[in-house]
Amino acid sequence: MPVLFVFVDGVGAGSRDPEVNPLARGDWLLSRFADGGGASLPAGGQAVLADATLGVAGRPQSATGQAALLTGENAPAHLGQHLVGFPNAPLRSLIAERSLFRRLSAAGRSAEFANAYPIAYLRALGIDCEGEPEFGFPRRRPRPSATTLAFRAGAGRFRTWPEARAGRGLTHDITGERARAHGLDLPERSPEAAADLLLSLAAGADLTLFEFFESDEAGHSREMARATAVLSRLDRFLRALVAGLPADHSLLVTSDHGNVEELSTRNHTRNPVPVLGFGPAARRLGEIRDLTHVAPLLLDLAGAAGTSAAA
């Protein structure tokens, strides 16, 4: 049963105050609030709130939050702290061993990462790919994100910008606008067209991941106009996914920590994060109480429950 996992960085459930929370300014799918409320979801969708602190003091951060989502392990407790940015060596080891993509592969299930990357970036990470680099890369080697590490642990093939150009991958901003603004040759897609493309990619895999991180960037900027524009574009994309989702497909949408819901600060928040489920996933959301419960549910929905992480 195909499963779509849309990971949205930096979206928590905050107050209903539109002066600080852009999610209170629109009736968006991710407009979930700390009191547990929010508008009804279409197509029988359900929503719950998941704890992102995982019993560790301090504000949740990207490296540990994403590791928890992608492994089912309490990554902050494993390190003894929340870790900002990119995974360190202990976290990289945890992801390599416990990645849900590794477990999918061990169970004979297929997985896709719908995001397309510049060839130059992938090669700088030591990831093989065909084609000519679009630009030169700084001498300093980039650090891989948790999503990149998790997908690589399953020996998955990364998509490139030429594939996005050919309609076989998506840019991280959904529309390709950011790359075009820098003079790079990528097609312009509406959020609805991007959703159609993602649905077509997901039809041939047991689990398909798409990562969107402009929401976290907007939260750090503290710019209300930027945040509402980003959230509006994301909502069009998500609504189109829901509208086109086949009856036997699951869609799960969640985040790693709060941020954009509280523009009075540049920092992440300790707010819970929304988890949205559509299709068969909607009936299983009661199983999710914190970030560590997302990976087991995704594995079960994709037909790989119980697979040994060491396989």
N, C-alpha and C positions, 0 to 999 in steps of 0.2 A: 504494500500500500504506500504510494509515494507520499513523502513528507516534505513540506517547505518550511525552512527555518529562517526567519528574517530577524537578524540581530541588529538592534538599533541602539547605538551607543549614547549613554548619558541622559536617559529619560526616567524620571521618578514620578511618584504620585505625591503631589504637594497640596498646597492650599487652593482654594477657589478664588484667590485674590488676583484679578486680571492686571493689577499694577506690577506684580512681580512674577506671575506665572503665565507665560504665553499660552499654555495649554488650556487656560480658563478663558481665552479669547476666541476659541473656535470649538465647534462641536465635532472634534476629531476622534478617530478610533482610539488613539492613545491618550485622550483627555480623561484620565483616571485620577482620582483624588484621594487624599489621605483618609478621608472619612469613609472610603469604600465605594463612593458613588461614581457616577459617570453615565453618559447616555447609553441607551440600549444599543447593542451591536447588531448589525445585519446578519442575515443568513444563519440564524441560530447560534451566533458566536457567543462566547462566554469570556469573562475576565476575572482574574484574581490578582492579588498583590503578593509579591514574594520578597522576603527579607534579603537584603544585600549585605548586611553587616556581618552575618555568619558568626556572631558571638565574639568578634574581635574589635577591640577599642579603636576609635579613629574613624575617619571617613573612608568608605569603600573607594577603591581605585580600579583602573582599567585592567592592569596586568593580572591581578588576582581575581577580580570579578569575572573576567572573560575565561580565565583558566577554570574557575568553578563551573561556569556554564558548559564548557566544552569537555570537561572530564567527569563531572559529578562528584568531585572531591572538594573538601573545604580548603581551598588554596590559601586563604589568609591564615587559617590555623596551622597549616603545614609550614608556612614561613614564620609565623608568629607576628605578622603585621600585614596590613594592606600595602600593596606595592603599586606605585604609580607607573604609567607608561608601558614599557616593554618588559617581558619576563626576564628575570635573572637566571643564572645557571640552575639553581635548585628548582625553579619553576619550569624551566625548559625541560628538565628531566621528568618532572611530574607529567607535563603535557605529552611528552614523547611516549611515556608508558601508559597513560590512562586516556588518551584522546579517544573521543567517541568515533572518530573516523578510522582510527586503527582497529577498533572493535568491530565496526561495520565491515571493514575489509576482511577481518578474521572470520566473520560469519558468512562471507561470500556475498555480502550486499554491496550495492554500488552507491557512490556518493559523488556529488558535483559541488564545486565552488563557483557560483555564477559570476563573481567579480572578475573583471579582466584587469590585468596589471601591465604597466610599461615593461617592455622587454629589458630595458636597462636596469630597472629595479630588481626584477627577478634574477638577472645574472649577477647583480651585485650581492644578492643573497646566496649565490651559488646554486641557483635552481636552473636546470637546463631547459631551454626553450628555443624554438626556431625563429628565424627572422633577424632583421637588422635593428639595433637599438634606435629609438626615436630621438635620443639626446644623450649627451655625455653625463656621467654620474660623478658626483664628488668622490675624491679619493677615499674619504672615510666610509667604511662599509656600513650600510644601514642595519638597524636591528629589526629582526622579524617580530611581528605582532603575535599575540596568542592564537588568533584565527589562522594565520599563516603556518605557525608551528603545528597546530592541531591537524590541519588538512594535510600537511606534509607527512605527518606521522602515519597517515593512512595510505601513503604512496600515491596520492591523487595527482592528477595533471592540472597545472595552473593554466588559466586562460590568459591570453595576451590582448593588447589593444588591437592588433590586426584582426583577431577574432571578434572583438566588439564591433569593429568596422564592418565585418561580414555578417553581423547579426547572430553571433554565437556567444555573446557575453555582454555583461553590463558594466558600465563605469560606476564607481562608488557613489557618485552623486545622483544617479538614476538617469539623468538627462544627457550627460556628457558636456554640460556647459562649462565646467571649470577647465577641462582640457582644451576646449576650443578657445577659451579666453586667453590661453597662452599660445595660440597659433597652431595647435596640434590638430591633425586631421582625424576627427572622430565624428560620427553622425549625430545629428540632433534628434532626440527622442522625447516624446511627451511621456509623462509618468504612466499614462495608460498603455502606450506602446511598449514601454519598458516592462510593465507587468505582463503583457501578453508574451513577450520574449521569455521572461522568467518562467512562466507557466509551461511554455514549450520545452524549455531546458529541463524542468522538473519532471516532465512526463516520462523521461527515460531513465530515471534514477530512483533509488529507494529514499535517499535524503539529499536535499539540495539546500545549500547555505547561501544567503545573500547578506552582506554586511553594509550597514549605513552608519557613518560616523559624523556627518555634518551636524547632527543634533547636539553632540557633545561640544563641537567647536563653537556652535552658536551659544551654548550655555556659558562657555568660558568668555565669550565676547561681551556678554551682558547687554547685547543690542536687541531690543524688543522687535524692531522691524525685521532684522535678520532672522531671529528665532521664529517669528510667525511665518515668514516666507518659506523657511526650511520645513517647518512642520506642515504647512499647507501642501507643499509638493509631496512630502512623504505620505500624507493622508490620501492624496489622489492615487498614488501608487498602491497603497494598501487596500483601498476600496476597490480598485480595479482587480487586484489579486483575488479578493473575496468574491467579487461578482463572477469571475471566470473560473473559480476553483471547482474542479470536478467533484462529484458527490463522494467519491471514495478517496479523495486526497485530503491530507491534513495540512493546516497552516498554523504555525506557532510563531508568535511575535513577542519578543521580550528585550530587556536591556540588562546592563551590567551594574549600573549604579545611577543614582539621581544626579541631575545637574541643571538641565534646561528649564526645569519646573520652578527654579528659584533664582531669578536674575538679580536678586539683591546681593549676591556673592558670586565671585568667580570660581569658588571651590565646589567640589562635589558635595552632595548631601548624604545624610543617613536615611533618607526616605526609602520606603519599599519601592520596588519597580513593578510596573504592570506586566502581566502575562496575558496575552490574548490567544484564544484557541478557536479555530474554525474547522468544520468537518468533524471527523472522528476525534480529533484532538480536543474539541470543545467538551466532550463528555468525560475527559480525563483530568481536567484542570484542578480538581479537588486534591490530586496527588502532589501538587506543587505548593510548598510552603516557603522554600528559600531557593537560592540559585543552584544548589547542588541537586535539586530534584528535576532539573530541566533535561540534562543528558540522559538519565535513565528512561524518561518518558519518550524522548526522541528515538532512542534505541529500540524501545518496545514497539512504538508505532511503525518503525521501519523494518521490523521483523528480526531484530538482533538482540533481543532481551537475554540477559544472562551470559553474554559472551565474555570470556575471560579477558581482562585487560592485558595479560601477559601473552596472549595468543600471537 
